[in-house]
Amino acid sequence: MSKKHDAVFDDVLAGLGEEAKPARDRSGARFLKRSNTMAEQASGGRQEKTLRLVDPSTCVMWARHNRAYDLLTEANTRDLIDGILSQGQQEFPAIVRRLRPAHEGEGPEFEVICGARRHFAISWLRANNYPQFKYLIEERVLTDEEAFRLADIENRDREDISDFERARDYARAVEAYYGGKQKLMAERLQVSPAWLSRYLQLARLDARIVAAFPSLRDVKELHARQLKPLMATDAGAAAVLEEADVLAAEQKGQGVPVARVMSRLKAAAQPRKTRNVADHTFRRHPDEKGVQMRKKGSRVQLEFESGLDDDALRAALEQFLKARKAGKV
């Protein structure tokens, strides 16, 4: 019996020994992993980020955010809304700065540096029967200049932020962060001075011209480039601005498409063609307009109003034929 018990205990102990060894190995692996992680953090080779899911109402847009938040709608964020619904969550965190310590004071807790569309989309979903969605944020400590560059990098190649929004952001930044030095700003943004200059030129576009477009999101850098030479003179600028005011009034009604806006602004700057005085006028009575004749090289042009009656037209043409026969015209 004792031998049998000894055999049983030997089996149990053997099994325990086999299980204990991997456990020690796993514990050692975890320790090694933690050690490696700490070493990477200490050397700067690894960064830990803390993400939070918050109610979007605790966040406000940074005062110098480069997107016109009031122009965001369900329609122009529909792709993002559908993407969040499909994934079941917001995939990429917004970048925020803390405004006040947690659970202290009142008002918004964070300001959004990057992530206005995501904020709108989550807010819209929560207001439209999807209260389970929360706003995914990553809190960072940033200077205003760093916040500006971060927002610019994220939105530089995105089509959903307009040229004019970007231009206004650059115009504010060049004064606020770079002392008005365009070359320094271009170096920090890693863009060419010429490229930056074009956007700053767009930011200086007269507000009356901007109002002539359906929306400020429709105003492109190319438009400013095309209009600049047309407004180089006082007369040209006055003509373009006068037409812009007419277009702005029409935009409040049925609206004018962008292509039509540009064609009318360009046409307004062109010198008005003066009508040549007629070389001869043929008519029965001085109070009739009759038929006007203009010579264009070897060609003769006769003009008369459509309302001129047949007798008056016949009499004027007879006068013309007599003068032509006599070599007077």
LOVO-822111 format. One record per atom (N, C-alpha, C, O): residue in three letters; y, x, z. Coordinates in steps of 0.05 Angstrom, whole numbers, plus 5000, padded with zeros to 4 digits. Layout:
N
alaYXZ ...
This chain:
329
met497650175000 met500050005000 met502550175000 met504450124986 ser502450385017 ser504750565018 ser505250704992 ser507550744983 lys503050774979 lys503350904952 lys504650714933 lys506250784916 lys503750454935 lys504850254917 lys507850214922 lys509450204903 his508650194948 his511450164955 his513150404945 his515350384935 asp511850644950 asp513250884941 asp513750874910 asp515850954901 ala511850764895 ala512150744867 ala514450554859 ala516050604841 val514550324874 val516650124869 val519350244874 val521150214858 phe519550374898 phe522150494905 phe522950704885 phe525350734878 asp520950864877 asp521551064857 asp522750944831 asp524651044820 asp521550714823 asp522550574799 asp525450484803 asp527150514786 val525950354826 val528650244832 val530650464833 val532850454821 leu529950674848 leu531850904851 leu532351034824 leu534551124818 ala530251054808 ala530551174781 ala532551004765 ala534251114751 gly532250744767 gly534050564751 gly536850584761 gly538750594745 leu537250604787 leu539950624798 leu541150894790 leu543550904784 gly539551094789 gly540651354781 gly541651344752 gly543651464746 glu540151204735 glu540851194707 glu543451034703 glu545151104686 glu543850824720 glu546350664717 glu548750804729 glu550950784719 ala548250954750 ala550451094764 ala551651304746 ala554151354747 lys550051434730 lys551051654714 lys553151564694 lys555251684692 pro552551354677 pro554551254659 pro557051164673 pro559251194662 ala556751044697 ala559050944712 ala560951184718 ala563351164715 arg559651404727 arg561351634732 arg562651744707 arg564951834707 asp561151724685 asp562251814659 asp564651644651 asp566651744642 arg564351374654 arg566551194647 arg568951244664 arg571251244655 ser568451284690 ser570651344708 ser572151594700 ser574551614700 gly570551794692 gly571752044684 gly573352014658 gly575352134654 ala572351844640 ala573651794614 ala576351654619 ala578351724606 arg576351464638 arg578851324644 arg580851524656 arg583251514649 phe579951694674 phe581751894686 phe582852074665 phe585252144665 leu581152164646 leu582052344625 leu584052204607 leu586052324598 lys583551944601 lys585451794584 lys588151764597 lys590251804584 arg588151704624 arg590651684638 arg592151954638 arg594551964636 ser590552164642 ser591752434642 ser593052494616 ser595252604614 asn591652434594 asn592652484567 asn595252324562 asn597152424551 thr595152064571 thr597551894567 thr599952004581 thr602152014570 met599552084607 met601752204622 met602752454610 met605252504610 ala600952614599 ala601852864585 ala603452804560 ala605452934555 glu602652604545 glu604052524521 glu606852424528 glu608852484515 gln607052264549 gln609652154557 gln611452384566 gln613752384560 ala610352564582 ala611952794592 ala612952964569 ala615153074571 ser611352994548 ser612153164526 ser613853024505 ser614853144486 gly614152764509 gly615752604490 gly614152514466 gly615252394447 gly611552554466 gly609852474444 gly608952184445 gly607752084426 arg609652054467 arg608851774469 arg610951624484 arg612051724504 gln611651384475 gln613651214488 gln612350944495 gln610950824478 glu612950854519 glu611950594527 glu614150384523 glu616450444530 lys613450154512 lys615449944508 lys614549694523 lys612249624524 thr616549574536 thr615949324551 thr616949094535 thr619349064529 leu615148914528 leu615848674513 leu615848434532 leu614248424550 arg617548244527 arg617748004543 arg617747764526 arg618847764503 leu616647544535 leu616947284523 leu618847124540 leu618247074563 val621047044528 val623146904543 val623946644529 val623446604505 asp625346474544 asp626546234532 asp628946334516 asp630646484526 pro629146264490 pro631446364474 pro634146294485 pro636146414477 ser634246084502 ser636846004513 ser637946214532 ser640346204540 thr636346404541 thr637246624558 thr638546844543 thr639447044554 cys638646824516 cys639647034499 cys642046934483 cys642046704474 val643947104478 val646247044461 val646447264440 val645447484445 met647747214418 met648147424398 met650247624408 met652247544421 trp649747874403 trp651748084408 trp654348004394 trp654247914371 ala656548044407 ala659147974395 ala659648114368 ala661048014351 arg658348344364 arg658748494339 arg656248484322 arg655748664305 his654748274325 his652348234308 his653148204279 his655248084273 asn651548324261 asn652348324233 asn651548074217 asn652048064193 arg650447874230 arg649647634216 arg651347394225 arg651847364249 ala652147224206 ala653646984213 ala651546774223 ala650346634207 tyr651246764249 tyr649146584260 tyr649546294253 tyr647646144250 asp652146214251 asp652745934246 asp651845844218 asp651845604211 leu651246044200 leu650345974173 leu647245954171 leu646245884150 leu645846004193 leu642945984193 leu642245684195 leu643345534211 thr640245604179 thr639345334178 thr636245324177 thr635045534173 glu635245094180 glu632345064177 glu631445154148 glu629445284145 ala633145084129 ala632445144101 ala632345444096 ala630345544084 asn634345594105 asn634345874098 asn632746054118 asn632646294116 thr631545924138 thr629646064155 thr626845944154 thr625046004170 arg626345774134 arg623845634132 arg621445824129 arg619345774140 asp621846044114 asp619646234111 asp618846354138 asp616446394143 leu620746414155 leu620246524181 leu618946324200 leu617046384214 ile619946074199 ile618845864215 ile615945814208 ile614245794226 asp615345804182 asp612545754173 asp610745994181 asp608445954188 gly611846234180 gly610346474188 gly609546474217 gly607346534224 ile611446394234 ile610946374263 ile608846164268 ile607046194285 leu609045934255 leu607145714258 leu604345814250 leu602345754263 ser604245964227 ser601646054217 ser600346254236 ser597946244240 gln601946444247 gln600946654264 gln600546554293 gln599046674308 gly601846334299 gly601746234327 gly603546374346 gly603446324370 gln605146564336 gln606946714353 gln608946864336 gln608546894312 gln611046964349 gln612947144336 gln611747424335 gln610947534355 glu611447534311 glu609947784308 glu611648034316 glu610548214329 phe614148044310 phe615848274315 phe617948214335 phe619348014333 pro618248384356 pro620248324377 pro623148354367 pro623648534350 ala624948194378 ala627748244374 ala628648464393 ala627448504414 ile630748614386 ile631748824402 ile634148714418 ile636048604406 val634148734444 val636248624461 val637248834481 val635949034486 arg639648774492 arg640648924515 arg641048724538 arg641648494534 arg640648824562 arg640848654585 arg643848624593 arg645348814592 leu644648374599 leu647348314606 leu647748314637 leu649848374646 arg645648244651 arg645848224680 arg643048264692 arg641048224678 pro642848354717 pro640248384730 pro638748114731 pro639947904733 ala636148134729 ala634447894730 ala634947744756 ala635147864778 his635047474755 his635347304778 his637947344794 his638147274817 glu639847474780 glu642447504793 glu644647404775 glu644647454751 gly646447254787 gly648747154772 gly647846914754 gly645646814756 glu649646834736 glu649246614718 glu649946694690 glu651046904685 gly649146524671 gly649746574643 gly647446714630 gly645446774642 pro647846784604 pro645746924589 pro644847184602 pro646447324614 glu642247244599 glu641147484611 glu641047714591 glu641147954599 phe640847644565 phe640547854544 phe642447804521 phe643247574516 glu643248014507 glu644747984482 glu643048094459 glu641848314462 val642947954437 val641148024415 val642548224396 val644648164385 ile641348454393 ile642348654374 ile641148614347 ile642548614327 cys638448574346 cys637048524321 cys635148284327 cys633548294346 gly635248084310 gly633347864313 gly634647584314 gly633647404326 ala636947554300 ala638247294299 ala636547084286 ala636446854296 arg635347144263 arg633646954249 arg631246874267 arg630446634267 arg630047064280 arg627747004298 arg628646824321 arg627246644329 his631046884331 his632146714353 his632546424343 his631846234357 phe633746404319 phe634146134308 phe631445984304 phe631145754311 ala629546134292 ala626946004286 ala625545914311 ala624545684312 ile625446074332 ile624145994357 ile625645764370 ile624445574380 ser628245774369 ser629845554381 ser629345294366 ser629145084378 trp629245314340 trp628745074323 trp625944964330 trp625644724333 leu623945134331 leu621245044337 leu621144904365 leu619844694367 arg622345024385 arg622344904412 arg623744634412 arg623044464428 ala625744604395 ala627244354394 ala625844144377 ala626643914376 asn623744224363 asn622344044344 asn619344034350 asn617644084332 asn618743974375 asn615943914384 asn614144154386 asn611644114386 tyr615244394388 tyr613544634393 tyr614644784417 tyr615445014414 pro614544664441 pro615744794464 pro614145034474 pro615145184491 gln611745074463 gln610045294473 gln611045564462 gln610245774474 phe612645564442 phe613545824430 phe615845944448 phe617645804457 lys615646204452 lys617746344466 lys618746574449 lys617446664429 tyr621046684456 tyr622346894441 tyr621447164451 tyr621747234474 leu620247314432 leu619147584439 leu621347784437 leu622647814415 ile621947934459 ile624148124459 ile623248394469 ile621248424484 glu624748594460 glu624348864471 glu627048954482 glu629048974466 glu627149014507 glu629749094519 glu630149384516 glu628349554520 arg632649464508 arg633349744505 arg636049794517 arg637649614521 val636550044524 val639150134533 val640450284510 val639550494501 leu642650164499 leu643850274475 leu646950274478 leu648050094491 thr648250474467 thr651150464464 thr651750264441 thr650050194426 asp654350184439 asp655150004418 asp654650134390 asp653750004372 glu655150394388 glu654750534363 glu651850544356 glu651050504333 glu650150594376 glu647250604371 glu646250324363 glu644550294346 ala647350124376 ala646549844370 ala647349774341 ala645849644327 phe649749854333 phe650649804306 phe648749934286 phe647949814266 arg648050194290 arg646350334271 arg643550214270 arg642350194249 leu642550134293 leu639950014294 leu639849754278 leu637949704263 ala641949584282 ala642049334268 ala642349374238 ala641249234221 asp643849584230 asp644249644202 asp641649734189 asp641049654167 ile640249914203 ile637650014192 ile635749784188 ile634349774167 glu635649594207 glu633649374204 glu634349194181 glu632649094167 asn637049154176 asn637848954156 asn638749074130 asn639548924112 arg638749344127 arg639949474104 arg638849364078 arg640349304059 asp636249334076 asp634949254050 asp634048964050 asp632548884032 arg634948814069 arg634148534070 arg635948364053 arg638448394054 glu634848174038 glu636448004021 glu637547764035 glu639347634025 asp636547704059 asp637447474073 asp640047514089 asp641047334101 ile641147764088 ile643747814099 ile645547874076 ile644948044059 ser647847744074 ser649547754050 ser651148014049 ser651548154069 asp652048084025 asp653748314022 asp656348294039 asp657248484050 phe657448044040 phe659948014054 phe659548044084 phe661348154098 glu657347944095 glu656847974123 glu656548274130 glu657648374149 arg655148424113 arg654748704117 arg657448854114 arg658049034130 ala659048774095 ala661648904091 ala663548864115 ala664849054123 arg663548624126 arg665248574150 arg664348744173 arg665948854189 asp661648774176 asp660548934197 asp661349224194 asp662149354214 tyr661249334170 tyr662049604165 tyr665049644171 tyr665849854182 ala666749454163 ala669549484167 ala670249494196 ala672049644204 arg668849334213 arg669349344242 arg668349614253 arg669749734270 ala666049704243 ala664849944255 ala666350194249 ala666550374266 val667450214225 val668850464217 val671250514235 val671850744241 glu672450304245 glu674750334263 glu673750364292 glu674850534307 ala671750204300 ala670950194328 ala669350444336 ala669650534359 tyr667750554318 tyr665950774326 tyr666451034313 tyr665651244323 tyr667951034291 tyr668251284276 tyr671251364271 tyr671851534254 gly672951234286 gly675851304284 gly677051274257 gly678951414250 gly676051084241 gly677051044214 gly676151244194 gly677151244171 lys674251424201 lys673351634183 lys670951544168 lys668651544179 gln671351474143 gln669151364126 gln666951574121 gln664551514121 lys667751824117 lys665852034112 lys663952074135 lys661552104132 leu665052074160 leu663452104184 leu661451874186 leu659151904193 met662451634181 met660751394183 met658451414162 met656251344168 ala659151494138 ala657151514117 ala654951714125 ala652551674120 glu655751934138 glu653852134147 glu651952024168 glu649552064167 arg653151874187 arg651551754208 arg649551544198 arg647351514208 leu650451394177 leu648751184166 leu646851294144 leu645051164135 gln647351554136 gln645751684116 gln645951534089 gln643951474076 val648451464082 val649051344056 val651151504042 val652451674055 ser651651464017 ser653651614002 ser656451494009 ser656651254013 pro658551664010 pro661251564015 pro662051353995 pro663451164001 ala661251383969 ala661951193949 ala660750923954 ala662050713951 trp658150923962 trp656750673968 trp658150523991 trp658650283990 leu658850674012 leu660250554035 leu663050454027 leu663850234036 ser664350604011 ser667050524002 ser667150253988 ser668950093991 arg665050203972 arg664849953957 arg664649713976 arg665849503972 tyr663149753998 tyr662849534017 tyr665449494033 tyr666149264040 leu666749714040 leu669349684054 leu671349544036 leu673049404046 gln671249594010 gln673049463992 gln672449163991 gln674348993991 leu669949083992 leu669148803993 leu670248674019 leu671148444018 ala670148814041 ala671148704066 ala674148644065 ala675148474080 arg675648784048 arg678448744045 arg679148524025 arg681548464021 leu677148394014 leu677648183994 leu679247954008 leu678647874030 asp681347863995 asp683047654006 asp681447414014 asp679747324000 ala682147304038 ala680647064048 ala680946824030 ala679146664029 arg683046814014 arg683346593995 arg681346603973 arg680346403963 ile680546853965 ile678546883945 ile675746823956 ile674146693943 val675246903980 val672646843994 val672346543995 val670146443991 ala674446404001 ala674346104004 ala673745973977 ala672945743977 ala674246113955 ala673745993929 ala670745973922 ala669945833904 phe669046123937 phe666146123933 phe664845903949 phe665945803969 pro662445813940 pro661045603955 pro660545673984 pro660745504002 ser660045933989 ser659546034016 ser660046324017 ser659846463996 leu660846434040 leu661246724042 leu658746874036 leu658847114028 arg656346754038 arg653846884032 arg653546924001 arg651847083993 asp655246783986 asp655146813956 asp657047033946 asp656947103923 val658647143964 val660647353955 val659147623955 val658247713975 lys659047743931 lys657647993927 lys659448233924 lys661848203918 glu658348463930 glu659948713926 glu660848743897 glu663048843892 leu659148663879 leu659948673850 leu662348503844 leu664048583827 his662648273857 his664948103852 his667548243859 his669448233844 ala667548373882 ala670048523890 ala670648743870 ala672948793864 arg668548873860 arg669049093841 arg670248983815 arg671949113803 gln669248753806 gln670248633781 gln673048523784 gln674648533764 leu673748433807 leu676448313811 leu678548513817 leu680948473812 lys677848743828 lys679748943837 lys681749023814 lys684149013819 pro680749103790 pro682649183770 pro684448953760 pro686648993750 leu683348713761 leu684948473752 leu687248413771 leu689148273763 met687048513796 met689148453816 met690848703821 met692148713842 ala690748893803 ala692249143807 ala695249103805 ala696849253817 thr696148893790 thr698948833788 thr699648593804 thr697848423811 asp702148563811 asp703048333827 asp702548073812 asp701747873823 ala703048083786 ala702647833769 ala699747763768 ala699047523771 gly697947963764 gly695147903763 gly694047803789 gly692447613790 ala694847923812 ala694047833838 ala694947553844 ala693347383854 ala697447493836 ala698447223841 ala696947013825 ala696346793836 ala696247073800 ala694846883783 ala692046833794 ala691046613794 val690647053803 val687947023813 val687946863839 val686246683843 leu689846913857 leu689946773882 leu690646473878 leu689746303892 glu692346423858 glu693046143852 glu690645993843 glu690145763851 glu689046113826 glu686545983816 glu684545963839 glu683045763840 ala684446163857 ala682646153879 ala683245913897 ala681445783907 asp685745843901 asp686545613917 asp685545353905 asp684645173919 val685745343878 val684745103864 val681745073867 val680744863872 leu680345303865 leu677445303868 leu676645223896 leu674645083900 ala678045323916 ala677445263944 ala677544963949 ala675944853963 ala679644833937 ala679844543940 ala677544403927 ala676544203937 glu676644503904 glu674444383889 glu671744423904 glu670044253902 gln671544643918 gln669044693933 gln668644483955 gln666344433963 lys670744363965 lys670544163986 lys669543903974 lys668643723989 gly669643873948 gly668643633935 gly665843673924 gly663943703940 gln665543673898 gln662843703886 gln661943983885 gln659544033880 gly663744173889 gly662944453889 gly663044583861 gly662744443841 val663344843861 val663444993836 val661445223839 val661645383858 pro659545263820 pro657645473822 pro658945753820 pro661145783809 val657545953830 val658646223831 val659546333804 val661646443801 ala657846293784 ala658446403757 ala661046283747 ala662646423735 arg661446023751 arg663845893742 arg666245983758 arg668446013747 val665946043784 val668146143800 val669146403789 val671546443785 met667246583783 met668046853773 met669346833745 met671246973740 ser668246663728 ser669446643701 ser672346533702 ser674046623687 arg672746353721 arg675546243723 arg677446433736 arg679746453728 leu676446583756 leu678246783768 leu678947003748 leu681247103747 lys676947093732 lys677547293712 lys679447193691 lys681347333683 ala679046943682 ala680746833662 ala683646803672 ala685546833656 ala683946743697 ala686646703708 ala688246953707 ala690746943705 ala686947183709 ala688447443709 ala689247533681 ala690847713678 gln688047413661 gln688647493634 gln691447393626 gln692147173633 pro692947553611 pro695647463602 pro695347203585 pro693647183568 arg697147023591 arg697046763576 arg697946813548 arg699946943543 lys696446693529 lys697146723501 lys699546543494 lys699446303500 thr701546653483 thr703846493474 thr703446403446 thr702546553428 arg704046153442 arg703546033416 arg705746123397 arg708146103403 asn705046223373 asn706946313354 asn708646073344 asn707645853339 val711246123340 val712945923329 val712245883300 val711646063285 ala712245633292 ala711445563264 ala713445693244 ala715845703249 asp712245793222 asp713945913201 asp715545703187 asp717845743180 his714345463183 his715745243170 his714744983182 his712444963191 thr716444783183 thr715644513192 thr716444313170 thr718744313161 phe714544153161 phe715143953140 phe714943673152 phe712843603165 arg717043513149 arg717043243160 arg719143073145 arg720943173132 arg718742803148 arg720642623135 arg723242603150 arg725342603138 his723042583177 his725442543194 his725442753216 his723342853224 pro727842823225 pro728043023246 pro726542953272 pro725743133287 asp726242693277 asp724942603302 asp721942603300 asp720542543319 glu720842673276 glu717942683273 glu717042983277 glu718443163270 lys714643013288 lys713543283291 lys712543393265 lys712643633261 gly711643223247 gly710843303220 gly708443503220 gly706743493238 val708543673200 val706343873196 val707544153199 val709544213187 gln706244313216 gln707244583221 gln705544783205 gln703044763204 met706844973193 met705445173177 met705845453190 met708045533197 arg703545593192 arg703545873202 arg702046043183 arg699845963173 lys703146273177 lys701746463159 lys700346673175 lys701546793193 lys697846723169 lys696246933182 lys695147113160 lys692947063150 gly696647313154 gly695847493132 gly695947343106 gly697947233098 ser693647333092 ser693547193066 ser692746903070 ser692446763050 arg692446813094 arg691646533099 arg693946373110 arg695746473123 val693846113103 val695945923112 val694645713129 val692545603122 gln695845663153 gln694645473171 gln696645243174 gln698945273181 leu695644993169 leu697244753173 leu696244603197 leu693844553200 glu698044513214 glu697244373238 glu699044123241 glu701444123235 phe697643913250 phe699143663256 phe697643513277 phe695243553281 glu699043333292 glu697743183313 glu696042963301 glu696642853280 ser693842903315 ser691942703305 ser693242433303 ser692242263288 gly695342383318 gly696642123318 gly698642083296 gly699841863293 leu699142293279 leu701042273258 leu700142063237 leu697842083227 asp701841863231 asp700841653212 asp700641763184 asp701741973177 asp699241613167 asp698541703140 asp701041753123 asp701141943108 asp703041573125 asp705441603108 asp706941853116 asp707842003098 ala707141903142 ala708642143150 ala707142393142 ala708342593133 leu704442383144 leu702842623136 leu703042663106 leu703242893097 arg702942443090 arg703042473061 arg705742593053 arg705842773036 ala707842493065 ala710542593059 ala710842893066 ala712043043051 ala709742973089 ala709943243098 ala708343433079 ala709243643072 leu705943343071 leu704343513053 leu705643533026 leu705443743013 glu706943323016 glu708343342990 glu710543542992 glu711043692973 gln712043543015 gln714143743018 gln712944033018 gln714044213006 phe710644063031 phe709344323031 phe708544413003 phe709044642996 leu707444222987 leu706544292960 leu708944372942 leu708844552926 lys711244232946 lys713644292930 lys714644572938 lys715444732920 ala714744632964 ala715644892973 ala713845112964 ala714745332957 arg711245052963 arg709245252954 arg709545312925 arg709445542916 lys710045092909 lys710345122880 lys712945272874 lys713045422854 ala714945242891 ala717445372886 ala717445662897 ala719345812895 gly715245742910 gly714946012920 gly716546052946 gly717246282953 lys717145832960 lys718745862985 lys716945913010 lys717945973031 val714345873006 val712545913029 val710246093020 val708446163036 
